[in-house]
Amino acid sequence: MTEVVYDDGSVNQLETSNFVYIDANTITEVIKGHGSRQYPYTRQGNVLTLTAGDEQITWQILSEATHRLEVATPIGKYKLTR
């Protein structure tokens, strides 16, 4: 994860130790100072639905390329690179 763009337009440039790992069934967020969180998810088109306890969280894929992914999350827009 290279940065998070918040709804107010502010940008948080992230250190290399912060990342999001997406495999076939699970999304893992590792954020320095906040720890690691793992969520099972499903994908329908450009919508990822994560499960956190009893809560369903929706992430919307905004753009997808071979080594780049931009996802709108409740926190803000994640810019991910591989």
N, C-alpha and C positions, 0 to 999 in steps of 0.2 A: 504494500500500500504506500503510495507516494504522497498523497494528500487527501484531505477531506475539505470539501467546499460546503459551508453552512448556508442555510436559507437566507441569511442576511448578506451573503456575498463574501464574508470573511473566509480566509483560507488558512488551514493548519497544515504546514509542511511537516511530514512525519519522518522520523529517523528510520534507518534500515531494519531495526529490531521490531517494527510493527508490520504485521501482515495479516492477510486473509487467505486461508487455504480452502479451496473448494474441491471436494472429491465427488464421487457418484451419489452419495447419500448424505453427506455431512458438510457443513460450513464451519470452519474454526476461525475465530477472530483472536489474534494475539496483539494486545495493545499495551505498550509500556505504561506501567503505573496502574493498569486496570486488570491485568491478568489475562487469562485465556478462557474463552467461552466457546462451547461447541453446540451446534444446533442441527438436528435433522432437518431436511428440507425436501420440497418437491419443486419441480419446474414445469410450468406450462407456458410455452412460448418464451416471452421475455420477462415473465413474472416468476420470482423465486418466493416461495412461502416457507418461512422458517418457523419451527416450533420451539418455543421457550416455555417449558412448563405447560400451563393451560392457555398460553397466549400464542396467537398466530401473528407473525410479523411479515410484512410484504416488502420485498426489494424489487425494484424495477430496473432491468438492464436497459441502459440508455444507448450504449454503443459497445460493440464487441469486435475485436480484431485478434490476430494471432497471438500477440503478446500484450494486449491492452484490453481492459474492461472498465467501463464506467457504470456504476450502479447507484440509483437513488435509494437511500435508506431513510428510516425515520430520523437518524442523526444528521444526515447530510449526504452529499454526493461523494462516494468513494471512488478514487482514481487508483486503479490497480494495474500493476505491470508485472510481467513475468521475467 
